[in-house]
Amino acid sequence: MTIEVWQFVIYLILALIGGLVIGFFITRAIFKKQMKDNPPVNEKMIRAMFMSMGRKPSEAQIRQVMNSMKKNQE
């Protein structure tokens, strides 16, 4: 059983499209799981961290920590 060249090209294109679609959904599921397990740090978390150290943070300190974290992510 032999296949024509045009049939091979069509099968190859369909396989690539199918792989892209499956890869998209797998990547999206992994990303959602990572965001659920490790949520991004927000101001509420920084306040809790300061309070656990026995300090009452000011808004300026919280903004400073948030800005330094954003700067270091880049």
Predicted model as a PDB file, atoms N, CA, C, CB and O in Angstrom, pLDDT in the B-factor column:
MODEL        1                                                                  
ATOM      1  N   MET A   1       0.841  -1.170   0.000  1.00 74.00           N  
ATOM      2  CA  MET A   1       0.000   0.000   0.000  1.00 74.00           C  
ATOM      3  C   MET A   1       0.887   1.234   0.000  1.00 74.00           C  
ATOM      4  CB  MET A   1      -0.958  -0.002   1.210  1.00 74.00           C  
ATOM      5  O   MET A   1       1.718   1.410   0.891  1.00 74.00           O  
ATOM      6  N   THR A   2       0.717   2.055  -0.962  1.00 83.00           N  
ATOM      7  CA  THR A   2       1.507   3.278  -1.057  1.00 83.00           C  
ATOM      8  C   THR A   2       0.564   4.476  -1.018  1.00 83.00           C  
ATOM      9  CB  THR A   2       2.371   3.290  -2.355  1.00 83.00           C  
ATOM     10  O   THR A   2      -0.597   4.392  -1.418  1.00 83.00           O  
ATOM     11  N   ILE A   3       1.092   5.581  -0.531  1.00 86.00           N  
ATOM     12  CA  ILE A   3       0.297   6.808  -0.517  1.00 86.00           C  
ATOM     13  C   ILE A   3       0.954   7.823  -1.432  1.00 86.00           C  
ATOM     14  CB  ILE A   3       0.153   7.375   0.927  1.00 86.00           C  
ATOM     15  O   ILE A   3       2.169   7.825  -1.633  1.00 86.00           O  
ATOM     16  N   GLU A   4       0.135   8.658  -1.962  1.00 94.00           N  
ATOM     17  CA  GLU A   4       0.633   9.698  -2.855  1.00 94.00           C  
ATOM     18  C   GLU A   4       1.312  10.787  -2.040  1.00 94.00           C  
ATOM     19  CB  GLU A   4      -0.511  10.288  -3.707  1.00 94.00           C  
ATOM     20  O   GLU A   4       1.110  10.892  -0.830  1.00 94.00           O  
ATOM     21  N   VAL A   5       2.108  11.585  -2.707  1.00 93.00           N  
ATOM     22  CA  VAL A   5       2.819  12.673  -2.047  1.00 93.00           C  
ATOM     23  C   VAL A   5       1.828  13.679  -1.463  1.00 93.00           C  
ATOM     24  CB  VAL A   5       3.774  13.371  -3.033  1.00 93.00           C  
ATOM     25  O   VAL A   5       2.015  14.144  -0.339  1.00 93.00           O  
ATOM     26  N   TRP A   6       0.784  14.017  -2.205  1.00 94.00           N  
ATOM     27  CA  TRP A   6      -0.184  14.990  -1.711  1.00 94.00           C  
ATOM     28  C   TRP A   6      -0.918  14.472  -0.486  1.00 94.00           C  
ATOM     29  CB  TRP A   6      -1.180  15.344  -2.800  1.00 94.00           C  
ATOM     30  O   TRP A   6      -1.261  15.253   0.402  1.00 94.00           O  
ATOM     31  N   GLN A   7      -1.169  13.152  -0.420  1.00 94.00           N  
ATOM     32  CA  GLN A   7      -1.793  12.573   0.765  1.00 94.00           C  
ATOM     33  C   GLN A   7      -0.860  12.672   1.971  1.00 94.00           C  
ATOM     34  CB  GLN A   7      -2.177  11.106   0.508  1.00 94.00           C  
ATOM     35  O   GLN A   7      -1.298  12.966   3.083  1.00 94.00           O  
ATOM     36  N   PHE A   8       0.407  12.429   1.742  1.00 94.00           N  
ATOM     37  CA  PHE A   8       1.392  12.530   2.816  1.00 94.00           C  
ATOM     38  C   PHE A   8       1.448  13.959   3.362  1.00 94.00           C  
ATOM     39  CB  PHE A   8       2.783  12.094   2.313  1.00 94.00           C  
ATOM     40  O   PHE A   8       1.508  14.165   4.575  1.00 94.00           O  
ATOM     41  N   VAL A   9       1.429  14.933   2.467  1.00 95.00           N  
ATOM     42  CA  VAL A   9       1.480  16.332   2.878  1.00 95.00           C  
ATOM     43  C   VAL A   9       0.237  16.691   3.691  1.00 95.00           C  
ATOM     44  CB  VAL A   9       1.603  17.254   1.647  1.00 95.00           C  
ATOM     45  O   VAL A   9       0.341  17.379   4.707  1.00 95.00           O  
ATOM     46  N   ILE A  10      -0.922  16.238   3.260  1.00 96.00           N  
ATOM     47  CA  ILE A  10      -2.161  16.523   4.002  1.00 96.00           C  
ATOM     48  C   ILE A  10      -2.112  15.872   5.380  1.00 96.00           C  
ATOM     49  CB  ILE A  10      -3.401  16.021   3.216  1.00 96.00           C  
ATOM     50  O   ILE A  10      -2.475  16.507   6.370  1.00 96.00           O  
ATOM     51  N   TYR A  11      -1.669  14.613   5.463  1.00 96.00           N  
ATOM     52  CA  TYR A  11      -1.563  13.935   6.763  1.00 96.00           C  
ATOM     53  C   TYR A  11      -0.570  14.653   7.676  1.00 96.00           C  
ATOM     54  CB  TYR A  11      -1.136  12.466   6.572  1.00 96.00           C  
ATOM     55  O   TYR A  11      -0.800  14.785   8.878  1.00 96.00           O  
ATOM     56  N   LEU A  12       0.522  15.108   7.099  1.00 97.00           N  
ATOM     57  CA  LEU A  12       1.529  15.821   7.885  1.00 97.00           C  
ATOM     58  C   LEU A  12       0.968  17.131   8.442  1.00 97.00           C  
ATOM     59  CB  LEU A  12       2.774  16.101   7.029  1.00 97.00           C  
ATOM     60  O   LEU A  12       1.187  17.460   9.608  1.00 97.00           O  
ATOM     61  N   ILE A  13       0.256  17.862   7.617  1.00 98.00           N  
ATOM     62  CA  ILE A  13      -0.348  19.128   8.063  1.00 98.00           C  
ATOM     63  C   ILE A  13      -1.394  18.870   9.144  1.00 98.00           C  
ATOM     64  CB  ILE A  13      -0.990  19.879   6.869  1.00 98.00           C  
ATOM     65  O   ILE A  13      -1.440  19.586  10.143  1.00 98.00           O  
ATOM     66  N   LEU A  14      -2.230  17.858   8.953  1.00 98.00           N  
ATOM     67  CA  LEU A  14      -3.245  17.530   9.962  1.00 98.00           C  
ATOM     68  C   LEU A  14      -2.599  17.105  11.286  1.00 98.00           C  
ATOM     69  CB  LEU A  14      -4.168  16.411   9.445  1.00 98.00           C  
ATOM     70  O   LEU A  14      -3.083  17.462  12.360  1.00 98.00           O  
ATOM     71  N   ALA A  15      -1.509  16.345  11.204  1.00 98.00           N  
ATOM     72  CA  ALA A  15      -0.821  15.923  12.423  1.00 98.00           C  
ATOM     73  C   ALA A  15      -0.219  17.122  13.155  1.00 98.00           C  
ATOM     74  CB  ALA A  15       0.276  14.902  12.091  1.00 98.00           C  
ATOM     75  O   ALA A  15      -0.268  17.186  14.384  1.00 98.00           O  
ATOM     76  N   LEU A  16       0.345  18.069  12.410  1.00 98.00           N  
ATOM     77  CA  LEU A  16       0.902  19.267  13.030  1.00 98.00           C  
ATOM     78  C   LEU A  16      -0.179  20.115  13.698  1.00 98.00           C  
ATOM     79  CB  LEU A  16       1.642  20.097  11.990  1.00 98.00           C  
ATOM     80  O   LEU A  16       0.006  20.605  14.812  1.00 98.00           O  
ATOM     81  N   ILE A  17      -1.293  20.283  13.019  1.00 98.00           N  
ATOM     82  CA  ILE A  17      -2.400  21.061  13.597  1.00 98.00           C  
ATOM     83  C   ILE A  17      -2.937  20.362  14.846  1.00 98.00           C  
ATOM     84  CB  ILE A  17      -3.540  21.257  12.556  1.00 98.00           C  
ATOM     85  O   ILE A  17      -3.194  21.009  15.860  1.00 98.00           O  
ATOM     86  N   GLY A  18      -3.103  19.054  14.772  1.00 97.00           N  
ATOM     87  CA  GLY A  18      -3.573  18.299  15.942  1.00 97.00           C  
ATOM     88  C   GLY A  18      -2.601  18.401  17.104  1.00 97.00           C  
ATOM     89  O   GLY A  18      -3.027  18.534  18.252  1.00 97.00           O  
ATOM     90  N   GLY A  19      -1.311  18.342  16.833  1.00 97.00           N  
ATOM     91  CA  GLY A  19      -0.305  18.465  17.881  1.00 97.00           C  
ATOM     92  C   GLY A  19      -0.316  19.836  18.520  1.00 97.00           C  
ATOM     93  O   GLY A  19      -0.155  19.959  19.734  1.00 97.00           O  
ATOM     94  N   LEU A  20      -0.507  20.877  17.708  1.00 98.00           N  
ATOM     95  CA  LEU A  20      -0.583  22.235  18.240  1.00 98.00           C  
ATOM     96  C   LEU A  20      -1.804  22.406  19.148  1.00 98.00           C  
ATOM     97  CB  LEU A  20      -0.632  23.253  17.093  1.00 98.00           C  
ATOM     98  O   LEU A  20      -1.707  23.016  20.213  1.00 98.00           O  
ATOM     99  N   VAL A  21      -2.943  21.872  18.730  1.00 98.00           N  
ATOM    100  CA  VAL A  21      -4.160  21.998  19.529  1.00 98.00           C  
ATOM    101  C   VAL A  21      -4.004  21.253  20.853  1.00 98.00           C  
ATOM    102  CB  VAL A  21      -5.379  21.462  18.751  1.00 98.00           C  
ATOM    103  O   VAL A  21      -4.325  21.792  21.912  1.00 98.00           O  
ATOM    104  N   ILE A  22      -3.520  20.033  20.794  1.00 98.00           N  
ATOM    105  CA  ILE A  22      -3.328  19.243  22.018  1.00 98.00           C  
ATOM    106  C   ILE A  22      -2.291  19.914  22.917  1.00 98.00           C  
ATOM    107  CB  ILE A  22      -2.886  17.793  21.674  1.00 98.00           C  
ATOM    108  O   ILE A  22      -2.488  19.984  24.130  1.00 98.00           O  
ATOM    109  N   GLY A  23      -1.208  20.401  22.353  1.00 97.00           N  
ATOM    110  CA  GLY A  23      -0.180  21.087  23.128  1.00 97.00           C  
ATOM    111  C   GLY A  23      -0.707  22.337  23.800  1.00 97.00           C  
ATOM    112  O   GLY A  23      -0.335  22.635  24.935  1.00 97.00           O  
ATOM    113  N   PHE A  24      -1.576  23.080  23.107  1.00 97.00           N  
ATOM    114  CA  PHE A  24      -2.168  24.287  23.685  1.00 97.00           C  
ATOM    115  C   PHE A  24      -2.973  23.948  24.931  1.00 97.00           C  
ATOM    116  CB  PHE A  24      -3.061  24.997  22.655  1.00 97.00           C  
ATOM    117  O   PHE A  24      -2.818  24.596  25.966  1.00 97.00           O  
ATOM    118  N   PHE A  25      -3.834  22.935  24.838  1.00 97.00           N  
ATOM    119  CA  PHE A  25      -4.680  22.594  25.972  1.00 97.00           C  
ATOM    120  C   PHE A  25      -3.879  22.013  27.141  1.00 97.00           C  
ATOM    121  CB  PHE A  25      -5.745  21.609  25.539  1.00 97.00           C  
ATOM    122  O   PHE A  25      -4.196  22.281  28.300  1.00 97.00           O  
ATOM    123  N   ILE A  26      -2.855  21.229  26.850  1.00 98.00           N  
ATOM    124  CA  ILE A  26      -2.013  20.690  27.923  1.00 98.00           C  
ATOM    125  C   ILE A  26      -1.259  21.816  28.614  1.00 98.00           C  
ATOM    126  CB  ILE A  26      -1.022  19.643  27.369  1.00 98.00           C  
ATOM    127  O   ILE A  26      -1.192  21.856  29.842  1.00 98.00           O  
ATOM    128  N   THR A  27      -0.690  22.730  27.834  1.00 97.00           N  
ATOM    129  CA  THR A  27       0.043  23.860  28.412  1.00 97.00           C  
ATOM    130  C   THR A  27      -0.874  24.741  29.242  1.00 97.00           C  
ATOM    131  CB  THR A  27       0.706  24.688  27.312  1.00 97.00           C  
ATOM    132  O   THR A  27      -0.485  25.202  30.315  1.00 97.00           O  
ATOM    133  N   ARG A  28      -2.082  24.981  28.760  1.00 96.00           N  
ATOM    134  CA  ARG A  28      -3.038  25.799  29.508  1.00 96.00           C  
ATOM    135  C   ARG A  28      -3.400  25.147  30.841  1.00 96.00           C  
ATOM    136  CB  ARG A  28      -4.304  26.032  28.677  1.00 96.00           C  
ATOM    137  O   ARG A  28      -3.497  25.831  31.859  1.00 96.00           O  
ATOM    138  N   ALA A  29      -3.599  23.833  30.838  1.00 96.00           N  
ATOM    139  CA  ALA A  29      -3.936  23.132  32.074  1.00 96.00           C  
ATOM    140  C   ALA A  29      -2.781  23.189  33.068  1.00 96.00           C  
ATOM    141  CB  ALA A  29      -4.305  21.677  31.779  1.00 96.00           C  
ATOM    142  O   ALA A  29      -3.002  23.391  34.263  1.00 96.00           O  
ATOM    143  N   ILE A  30      -1.558  23.014  32.589  1.00 96.00           N  
ATOM    144  CA  ILE A  30      -0.386  23.089  33.471  1.00 96.00           C  
ATOM    145  C   ILE A  30      -0.237  24.493  34.037  1.00 96.00           C  
ATOM    146  CB  ILE A  30       0.897  22.682  32.713  1.00 96.00           C  
ATOM    147  O   ILE A  30       0.063  24.648  35.221  1.00 96.00           O  
ATOM    148  N   PHE A  31      -0.441  25.520  33.216  1.00 94.00           N  
ATOM    149  CA  PHE A  31      -0.329  26.904  33.666  1.00 94.00           C  
ATOM    150  C   PHE A  31      -1.372  27.214  34.737  1.00 94.00           C  
ATOM    151  CB  PHE A  31      -0.483  27.865  32.482  1.00 94.00           C  
ATOM    152  O   PHE A  31      -1.055  27.840  35.748  1.00 94.00           O  
ATOM    153  N   LYS A  32      -2.613  26.780  34.519  1.00 93.00           N  
ATOM    154  CA  LYS A  32      -3.663  27.005  35.513  1.00 93.00           C  
ATOM    155  C   LYS A  32      -3.328  26.322  36.832  1.00 93.00           C  
ATOM    156  CB  LYS A  32      -5.009  26.500  34.989  1.00 93.00           C  
ATOM    157  O   LYS A  32      -3.552  26.892  37.900  1.00 93.00           O  
ATOM    158  N   LYS A  33      -2.798  25.115  36.765  1.00 93.00           N  
ATOM    159  CA  LYS A  33      -2.427  24.386  37.985  1.00 93.00           C  
ATOM    160  C   LYS A  33      -1.308  25.110  38.724  1.00 93.00           C  
ATOM    161  CB  LYS A  33      -1.994  22.944  37.646  1.00 93.00           C  
ATOM    162  O   LYS A  33      -1.350  25.221  39.949  1.00 93.00           O  
ATOM    163  N   GLN A  34      -0.308  25.603  37.996  1.00 91.00           N  
ATOM    164  CA  GLN A  34       0.795  26.336  38.621  1.00 91.00           C  
ATOM    165  C   GLN A  34       0.294  27.618  39.283  1.00 91.00           C  
ATOM    166  CB  GLN A  34       1.876  26.667  37.580  1.00 91.00           C  
ATOM    167  O   GLN A  34       0.732  27.954  40.383  1.00 91.00           O  
ATOM    168  N   MET A  35      -0.615  28.335  38.629  1.00 88.00           N  
ATOM    169  CA  MET A  35      -1.150  29.560  39.215  1.00 88.00           C  
ATOM    170  C   MET A  35      -1.989  29.268  40.449  1.00 88.00           C  
ATOM    171  CB  MET A  35      -1.981  30.317  38.191  1.00 88.00           C  
ATOM    172  O   MET A  35      -2.024  30.074  41.379  1.00 88.00           O  
ATOM    173  N   LYS A  36      -2.664  28.125  40.468  1.00 87.00           N  
ATOM    174  CA  LYS A  36      -3.459  27.747  41.636  1.00 87.00           C  
ATOM    175  C   LYS A  36      -2.549  27.364  42.799  1.00 87.00           C  
ATOM    176  CB  LYS A  36      -4.409  26.581  41.294  1.00 87.00           C  
ATOM    177  O   LYS A  36      -2.803  27.748  43.940  1.00 87.00           O  
ATOM    178  N   ASP A  37      -1.491  26.610  42.514  1.00 86.00           N  
ATOM    179  CA  ASP A  37      -0.569  26.166  43.559  1.00 86.00           C  
ATOM    180  C   ASP A  37       0.335  27.282  44.054  1.00 86.00           C  
ATOM    181  CB  ASP A  37       0.274  25.027  43.051  1.00 86.00           C  
ATOM    182  O   ASP A  37       0.655  27.334  45.242  1.00 86.00           O  
ATOM    183  N   ASN A  38       0.752  28.178  43.163  1.00 81.00           N  
ATOM    184  CA  ASN A  38       1.671  29.263  43.506  1.00 81.00           C  
ATOM    185  C   ASN A  38       1.115  30.589  43.015  1.00 81.00           C  
ATOM    186  CB  ASN A  38       3.070  29.010  42.904  1.00 81.00           C  
ATOM    187  O   ASN A  38       1.543  31.096  41.979  1.00 81.00           O  
ATOM    188  N   PRO A  39       0.159  31.158  43.754  1.00 78.00           N  
ATOM    189  CA  PRO A  39      -0.407  32.424  43.287  1.00 78.00           C  
ATOM    190  C   PRO A  39       0.618  33.542  43.358  1.00 78.00           C  
ATOM    191  CB  PRO A  39      -1.639  32.794  44.108  1.00 78.00           C  
ATOM    192  O   PRO A  39       1.537  33.491  44.174  1.00 78.00           O  
ATOM    193  N   PRO A  40       0.469  34.549  42.513  1.00 83.00           N  
ATOM    194  CA  PRO A  40       1.412  35.670  42.566  1.00 83.00           C  
ATOM    195  C   PRO A  40       1.283  36.417  43.894  1.00 83.00           C  
ATOM    196  CB  PRO A  40       1.172  36.638  41.382  1.00 83.00           C  
ATOM    197  O   PRO A  40       0.213  36.446  44.501  1.00 83.00           O  
ATOM    198  N   VAL A  41       2.375  37.011  44.329  1.00 83.00           N  
ATOM    199  CA  VAL A  41       2.398  37.730  45.596  1.00 83.00           C  
ATOM    200  C   VAL A  41       1.612  39.028  45.447  1.00 83.00           C  
ATOM    201  CB  VAL A  41       3.857  38.015  46.048  1.00 83.00           C  
ATOM    202  O   VAL A  41       1.779  39.761  44.473  1.00 83.00           O  
ATOM    203  N   ASN A  42       0.754  39.300  46.426  1.00 85.00           N  
ATOM    204  CA  ASN A  42      -0.005  40.545  46.396  1.00 85.00           C  
ATOM    205  C   ASN A  42       0.235  41.318  47.691  1.00 85.00           C  
ATOM    206  CB  ASN A  42      -1.519  40.266  46.195  1.00 85.00           C  
ATOM    207  O   ASN A  42       0.972  40.870  48.569  1.00 85.00           O  
ATOM    208  N   GLU A  43      -0.394  42.473  47.792  1.00 87.00           N  
ATOM    209  CA  GLU A  43      -0.167  43.336  48.957  1.00 87.00           C  
ATOM    210  C   GLU A  43      -0.634  42.681  50.255  1.00 87.00           C  
ATOM    211  CB  GLU A  43      -0.883  44.671  48.769  1.00 87.00           C  
ATOM    212  O   GLU A  43      -0.039  42.888  51.313  1.00 87.00           O  
ATOM    213  N   LYS A  44      -1.692  41.898  50.167  1.00 88.00           N  
ATOM    214  CA  LYS A  44      -2.205  41.219  51.363  1.00 88.00           C  
ATOM    215  C   LYS A  44      -1.163  40.238  51.915  1.00 88.00           C  
ATOM    216  CB  LYS A  44      -3.524  40.473  51.038  1.00 88.00           C  
ATOM    217  O   LYS A  44      -0.991  40.135  53.130  1.00 88.00           O  
ATOM    218  N   MET A  45      -0.484  39.534  51.043  1.00 89.00           N  
ATOM    219  CA  MET A  45       0.555  38.594  51.474  1.00 89.00           C  
ATOM    220  C   MET A  45       1.741  39.323  52.103  1.00 89.00           C  
ATOM    221  CB  MET A  45       1.031  37.749  50.289  1.00 89.00           C  
ATOM    222  O   MET A  45       2.317  38.846  53.082  1.00 89.00           O  
ATOM    223  N   ILE A  46       2.104  40.470  51.547  1.00 89.00           N  
ATOM    224  CA  ILE A  46       3.218  41.245  52.092  1.00 89.00           C  
ATOM    225  C   ILE A  46       2.846  41.759  53.480  1.00 89.00           C  
ATOM    226  CB  ILE A  46       3.588  42.426  51.150  1.00 89.00           C  
ATOM    227  O   ILE A  46       3.675  41.738  54.390  1.00 89.00           O  
ATOM    228  N   ARG A  47       1.599  42.223  53.651  1.00 90.00           N  
ATOM    229  CA  ARG A  47       1.141  42.665  54.970  1.00 90.00           C  
ATOM    230  C   ARG A  47       1.240  41.528  55.987  1.00 90.00           C  
ATOM    231  CB  ARG A  47      -0.307  43.184  54.891  1.00 90.00           C  
ATOM    232  O   ARG A  47       1.705  41.729  57.108  1.00 90.00           O  
ATOM    233  N   ALA A  48       0.797  40.330  55.586  1.00 90.00           N  
ATOM    234  CA  ALA A  48       0.845  39.170  56.480  1.00 90.00           C  
ATOM    235  C   ALA A  48       2.290  38.834  56.846  1.00 90.00           C  
ATOM    236  CB  ALA A  48       0.164  37.951  55.822  1.00 90.00           C  
ATOM    237  O   ALA A  48       2.575  38.468  57.986  1.00 90.00           O  
ATOM    238  N   MET A  49       3.196  38.959  55.885  1.00 89.00           N  
ATOM    239  CA  MET A  49       4.604  38.682  56.164  1.00 89.00           C  
ATOM    240  C   MET A  49       5.159  39.666  57.195  1.00 89.00           C  
ATOM    241  CB  MET A  49       5.429  38.747  54.868  1.00 89.00           C  
ATOM    242  O   MET A  49       5.846  39.264  58.133  1.00 89.00           O  
ATOM    243  N   PHE A  50       4.861  40.960  57.018  1.00 90.00           N  
ATOM    244  CA  PHE A  50       5.315  41.964  57.981  1.00 90.00           C  
ATOM    245  C   PHE A  50       4.717  41.694  59.362  1.00 90.00           C  
ATOM    246  CB  PHE A  50       4.937  43.380  57.503  1.00 90.00           C  
ATOM    247  O   PHE A  50       5.416  41.775  60.371  1.00 90.00           O  
ATOM    248  N   MET A  51       3.419  41.373  59.403  1.00 91.00           N  
ATOM    249  CA  MET A  51       2.754  41.120  60.686  1.00 91.00           C  
ATOM    250  C   MET A  51       3.336  39.887  61.378  1.00 91.00           C  
ATOM    251  CB  MET A  51       1.241  40.940  60.477  1.00 91.00           C  
ATOM    252  O   MET A  51       3.436  39.855  62.604  1.00 91.00           O  
ATOM    253  N   SER A  52       3.721  38.867  60.595  1.00 92.00           N  
ATOM    254  CA  SER A  52       4.306  37.675  61.205  1.00 92.00           C  
ATOM    255  C   SER A  52       5.674  37.975  61.802  1.00 92.00           C  
ATOM    256  CB  SER A  52       4.421  36.552  60.176  1.00 92.00           C  
ATOM    257  O   SER A  52       6.126  37.272  62.707  1.00 92.00           O  
ATOM    258  N   MET A  53       6.340  39.023  61.298  1.00 91.00           N  
ATOM    259  CA  MET A  53       7.621  39.433  61.873  1.00 91.00           C  
ATOM    260  C   MET A  53       7.417  40.397  63.037  1.00 91.00           C  
ATOM    261  CB  MET A  53       8.503  40.083  60.801  1.00 91.00           C  
ATOM    262  O   MET A  53       8.387  40.853  63.643  1.00 91.00           O  
ATOM    263  N   GLY A  54       6.157  40.709  63.352  1.00 89.00           N  
ATOM    264  CA  GLY A  54       5.878  41.573  64.478  1.00 89.00           C  
ATOM    265  C   GLY A  54       5.945  43.039  64.160  1.00 89.00           C  
ATOM    266  O   GLY A  54       6.136  43.858  65.059  1.00 89.00           O  
ATOM    267  N   ARG A  55       5.792  43.399  62.886  1.00 87.00           N  
ATOM    268  CA  ARG A  55       5.858  44.803  62.481  1.00 87.00           C  
ATOM    269  C   ARG A  55       4.542  45.217  61.859  1.00 87.00           C  
ATOM    270  CB  ARG A  55       7.018  45.042  61.494  1.00 87.00           C  
ATOM    271  O   ARG A  55       3.871  44.412  61.213  1.00 87.00           O  
ATOM    272  N   LYS A  56       4.178  46.456  62.051  1.00 89.00           N  
ATOM    273  CA  LYS A  56       2.999  47.030  61.409  1.00 89.00           C  
ATOM    274  C   LYS A  56       3.490  47.812  60.192  1.00 89.00           C  
ATOM    275  CB  LYS A  56       2.179  47.952  62.404  1.00 89.00           C  
ATOM    276  O   LYS A  56       4.075  48.884  60.347  1.00 89.00           O  
ATOM    277  N   PRO A  57       3.262  47.295  58.983  1.00 87.00           N  
ATOM    278  CA  PRO A  57       3.805  47.961  57.793  1.00 87.00           C  
ATOM    279  C   PRO A  57       2.996  49.192  57.404  1.00 87.00           C  
ATOM    280  CB  PRO A  57       3.848  46.989  56.625  1.00 87.00           C  
ATOM    281  O   PRO A  57       1.777  49.230  57.573  1.00 87.00           O  
ATOM    282  N   SER A  58       3.680  50.180  56.889  1.00 88.00           N  
ATOM    283  CA  SER A  58       3.000  51.351  56.333  1.00 88.00           C  
ATOM    284  C   SER A  58       2.732  51.081  54.851  1.00 88.00           C  
ATOM    285  CB  SER A  58       3.856  52.663  56.529  1.00 88.00           C  
ATOM    286  O   SER A  58       3.314  50.174  54.257  1.00 88.00           O  
ATOM    287  N   GLU A  59       1.856  51.872  54.279  1.00 89.00           N  
ATOM    288  CA  GLU A  59       1.549  51.711  52.857  1.00 89.00           C  
ATOM    289  C   GLU A  59       2.791  51.947  51.999  1.00 89.00           C  
ATOM    290  CB  GLU A  59       0.428  52.674  52.438  1.00 89.00           C  
ATOM    291  O   GLU A  59       2.972  51.292  50.973  1.00 89.00           O  
ATOM    292  N   ALA A  60       3.636  52.870  52.413  1.00 90.00           N  
ATOM    293  CA  ALA A  60       4.862  53.156  51.659  1.00 90.00           C  
ATOM    294  C   ALA A  60       5.780  51.933  51.642  1.00 90.00           C  
ATOM    295  CB  ALA A  60       5.601  54.371  52.267  1.00 90.00           C  
ATOM    296  O   ALA A  60       6.394  51.627  50.620  1.00 90.00           O  
ATOM    297  N   GLN A  61       5.871  51.238  52.778  1.00 89.00           N  
ATOM    298  CA  GLN A  61       6.718  50.038  52.823  1.00 89.00           C  
ATOM    299  C   GLN A  61       6.159  48.946  51.928  1.00 89.00           C  
ATOM    300  CB  GLN A  61       6.847  49.520  54.263  1.00 89.00           C  
ATOM    301  O   GLN A  61       6.912  48.266  51.231  1.00 89.00           O  
ATOM    302  N   ILE A  62       4.855  48.775  51.943  1.00 89.00           N  
ATOM    303  CA  ILE A  62       4.236  47.745  51.108  1.00 89.00           C  
ATOM    304  C   ILE A  62       4.462  48.067  49.634  1.00 89.00           C  
ATOM    305  CB  ILE A  62       2.721  47.627  51.412  1.00 89.00           C  
ATOM    306  O   ILE A  62       4.812  47.182  48.853  1.00 89.00           O  
ATOM    307  N   ARG A  63       4.264  49.329  49.249  1.00 89.00           N  
ATOM    308  CA  ARG A  63       4.500  49.719  47.851  1.00 89.00           C  
ATOM    309  C   ARG A  63       5.961  49.538  47.464  1.00 89.00           C  
ATOM    310  CB  ARG A  63       4.079  51.177  47.623  1.00 89.00           C  
ATOM    311  O   ARG A  63       6.267  49.144  46.338  1.00 89.00           O  
ATOM    312  N   GLN A  64       6.868  49.827  48.406  1.00 91.00           N  
ATOM    313  CA  GLN A  64       8.297  49.671  48.126  1.00 91.00           C  
ATOM    314  C   GLN A  64       8.637  48.203  47.877  1.00 91.00           C  
ATOM    315  CB  GLN A  64       9.140  50.223  49.293  1.00 91.00           C  
ATOM    316  O   GLN A  64       9.387  47.885  46.955  1.00 91.00           O  
ATOM    317  N   VAL A  65       8.085  47.313  48.697  1.00 89.00           N  
ATOM    318  CA  VAL A  65       8.341  45.878  48.507  1.00 89.00           C  
ATOM    319  C   VAL A  65       7.742  45.402  47.183  1.00 89.00           C  
ATOM    320  CB  VAL A  65       7.756  45.055  49.687  1.00 89.00           C  
ATOM    321  O   VAL A  65       8.384  44.646  46.454  1.00 89.00           O  
ATOM    322  N   MET A  66       6.528  45.833  46.867  1.00 87.00           N  
ATOM    323  CA  MET A  66       5.895  45.436  45.601  1.00 87.00           C  
ATOM    324  C   MET A  66       6.716  45.928  44.407  1.00 87.00           C  
ATOM    325  CB  MET A  66       4.453  45.992  45.519  1.00 87.00           C  
ATOM    326  O   MET A  66       6.930  45.188  43.447  1.00 87.00           O  
ATOM    327  N   ASN A  67       7.174  47.181  44.474  1.00 89.00           N  
ATOM    328  CA  ASN A  67       7.971  47.718  43.367  1.00 89.00           C  
ATOM    329  C   ASN A  67       9.289  46.978  43.218  1.00 89.00           C  
ATOM    330  CB  ASN A  67       8.235  49.205  43.574  1.00 89.00           C  
ATOM    331  O   ASN A  67       9.732  46.722  42.098  1.00 89.00           O  
ATOM    332  N   SER A  68       9.919  46.632  44.328  1.00 89.00           N  
ATOM    333  CA  SER A  68      11.196  45.919  44.232  1.00 89.00           C  
ATOM    334  C   SER A  68      10.972  44.504  43.672  1.00 89.00           C  
ATOM    335  CB  SER A  68      11.889  45.849  45.625  1.00 89.00           C  
ATOM    336  O   SER A  68      11.812  44.000  42.926  1.00 89.00           O  
ATOM    337  N   MET A  69       9.863  43.868  44.020  1.00 84.00           N  
ATOM    338  CA  MET A  69       9.577  42.549  43.481  1.00 84.00           C  
ATOM    339  C   MET A  69       9.299  42.611  41.984  1.00 84.00           C  
ATOM    340  CB  MET A  69       8.395  41.927  44.208  1.00 84.00           C  
ATOM    341  O   MET A  69       9.758  41.753  41.230  1.00 84.00           O  
ATOM    342  N   LYS A  70       8.546  43.627  41.550  1.00 82.00           N  
ATOM    343  CA  LYS A  70       8.260  43.782  40.123  1.00 82.00           C  
ATOM    344  C   LYS A  70       9.552  44.059  39.346  1.00 82.00           C  
ATOM    345  CB  LYS A  70       7.239  44.926  39.895  1.00 82.00           C  
ATOM    346  O   LYS A  70       9.751  43.547  38.244  1.00 82.00           O  
ATOM    347  N   LYS A  71      10.426  44.879  39.944  1.00 85.00           N  
ATOM    348  CA  LYS A  71      11.686  45.214  39.273  1.00 85.00           C  
ATOM    349  C   LYS A  71      12.579  43.979  39.122  1.00 85.00           C  
ATOM    350  CB  LYS A  71      12.431  46.310  40.053  1.00 85.00           C  
ATOM    351  O   LYS A  71      13.238  43.808  38.097  1.00 85.00           O  
ATOM    352  N   ASN A  72      12.597  43.118  40.149  1.00 81.00           N  
ATOM    353  CA  ASN A  72      13.465  41.940  40.117  1.00 81.00           C  
ATOM    354  C   ASN A  72      12.907  40.830  39.245  1.00 81.00           C  
ATOM    355  CB  ASN A  72      13.682  41.419  41.514  1.00 81.00           C  
ATOM    356  O   ASN A  72      13.656  39.924  38.878  1.00 81.00           O  
ATOM    357  N   GLN A  73      11.622  40.857  38.896  1.00 69.00           N  
ATOM    358  CA  GLN A  73      11.063  39.835  38.030  1.00 69.00           C  
ATOM    359  C   GLN A  73      11.519  39.986  36.594  1.00 69.00           C  
ATOM    360  CB  GLN A  73       9.567  39.871  38.091  1.00 69.00           C  
ATOM    361  O   GLN A  73      11.551  39.008  35.848  1.00 69.00           O  
ATOM    362  N   GLU A  74      11.869  41.190  36.200  1.00 60.00           N  
ATOM    363  CA  GLU A  74      12.238  41.443  34.805  1.00 60.00           C  
ATOM    364  C   GLU A  74      13.618  40.969  34.489  1.00 60.00           C  
ATOM    365  CB  GLU A  74      12.133  42.897  34.488  1.00 60.00           C  
ATOM    366  O   GLU A  74      14.075  41.110  33.355  1.00 60.00           O  
TER     367      GLU A  74                                                      
ENDMDL                                                                          
END                                                                             
